[in-house]
Amino acid sequence: MGRLPAYLRALLDADADGDATVSSEHLAQRTGANPATVRRDLASLGITGTRGVGYDVKYVVFRINSELGLSSEWPVIIVGVGNLGRALSNYRGLSSRGFPVKALIDIDRSLVGLEISGLTVRHLDELSDVVDEVGAAAAIIAVPPDSAQAVADALVAAGIRSILDFTASSLDLPAHIAVRPVDLATELQILSFYQQRGSAVGDGHGMPLEHA
């Protein structure tokens, strides 16, 4: 269900603010949905609120985490430790959402062996060993576009089945591999579109949720 991550983000924000309960109206406002849709989505998970009180934040977080498979950690490796890779390795939101970065990979010998974000950079030649060592469930590709296909092939050969690709490349991979492309330029164009319209629907942090 595509709206669950947006609900989860709003609920985690509410929890951080110390709110024990939230209403469907609050979730709707924060996610760009409408209250009836929120109630219907949560009811499909067996979650019901209390009239006049709302939903128990921690319980709904637990149920959505379970539905999304986030009840346990999913170790992630990042291939490419340039500016983007380093920024992602420092992003605490990955770990707090159940996707701790466990390894950093690069082909630059001048980077291999360096400690970045508390992790020692390993060479791409060690990829299979690294995947086994950390039990990686997913990988982030943050390399130049002309290297993306070779890196993706190496990840698949090493046993990775889920890939988040920041290279805006068109990867040719087996059908059973889950690939999520992230084109930052396209996302900025979407932001520009909503800015021009003056009608962006946000999550409270300036993020349009139609494409979240």
Residue pairs with C-beta under 8 A, 6 or more apart in sequence:
1 41
1 44
1 67
3 31
3 33
3 37
3 41
4 41
4 64
4 67
4 68
5 68
5 212
6 30
6 31
6 32
6 33
6 203
6 209
6 212
7 27
7 31
7 38
7 41
7 42
7 60
7 64
8 61
8 64
8 65
8 68
8 97
9 31
9 203
10 22
10 26
10 27
10 30
10 31
10 203
10 204
11 22
11 27
11 57
11 60
11 61
11 64
12 61
12 96
13 30
13 204
14 22
14 26
14 57
15 57
15 58
15 61
19 57
20 56
20 57
20 58
21 50
21 53
21 54
21 55
21 56
21 57
22 54
22 55
22 57
22 60
23 35
23 49
23 54
23 55
24 35
24 36
24 38
24 39
24 42
24 49
24 54
24 55
25 35
26 54
27 33
27 35
27 38
27 55
28 34
28 35
28 37
28 38
30 203
30 204
31 38
31 203
31 209
32 201
32 202
32 203
32 209
32 210
33 41
39 49
42 48
42 49
42 55
42 60
45 63
45 64
45 67
46 63
47 55
47 59
47 60
47 63
49 55
62 71
64 70
65 71
65 98
70 97
70 98
71 98
72 98
73 98
73 99
73 100
74 98
74 99
74 137
74 138
75 99
75 100
75 102
75 103
75 134
75 135
75 136
75 137
75 138
76 94
76 99
76 100
76 101
76 102
76 136
76 137
76 138
76 139
76 140
77 101
77 102
77 103
77 104
77 105
77 130
77 131
77 134
77 136
77 138
77 139
77 140
77 160
78 85
78 88
78 89
78 101
78 103
78 104
78 105
78 139
78 140
78 142
79 85
79 105
79 106
79 124
79 127
79 139
79 140
79 141
79 142
79 143
79 151
79 155
80 105
80 106
80 141
80 142
80 143
80 144
80 147
80 151
81 89
81 104
81 105
81 106
81 111
81 116
81 121
81 142
82 142
82 143
84 142
84 166
85 104
85 106
85 140
85 142
86 116
86 117
88 94
88 101
88 140
88 142
88 166
89 101
89 104
89 116
89 117
89 119
90 117
94 100
94 101
95 101
99 138
101 117
101 119
102 119
102 134
102 135
102 136
103 119
103 122
103 130
103 133
103 134
103 136
104 116
104 117
104 119
104 120
104 121
104 122
105 121
105 122
105 123
105 124
105 126
105 127
105 130
106 112
106 121
106 122
106 123
106 124
107 123
107 124
107 147
109 123
111 121
112 121
112 122
112 123
113 120
113 121
114 120
114 121
115 121
122 130
124 151
124 154
127 154
127 155
127 158
128 157
128 158
128 159
130 136
130 158
131 158
131 159
131 160
132 159
136 159
136 160
137 160
137 161
137 162
138 160
138 161
138 162
138 163
138 164
139 155
139 160
139 162
139 163
139 164
140 163
140 164
140 165
140 166
141 148
141 151
141 152
141 155
141 163
141 164
141 165
141 166
141 167
142 166
142 167
143 151
143 167
144 167
145 167
145 168
145 169
147 167
148 165
148 167
148 169
148 171
149 169
149 171
149 172
152 163
152 165
152 171
152 173
152 179
153 173
155 163
156 173
156 174
156 177
161 176
161 177
161 178
162 177
162 178
162 180
163 171
163 173
163 177
163 178
163 179
163 180
164 180
164 182
165 171
165 179
165 180
165 181
165 182
166 182
166 184
168 181
168 182
168 183
168 184
168 185
168 186
169 181
171 179
171 181
173 179
187 211
190 208
190 211
191 200
191 208
194 200
194 208
200 206
200 208
201 208
201 209
201 210
202 208
202 209
203 209
203 212
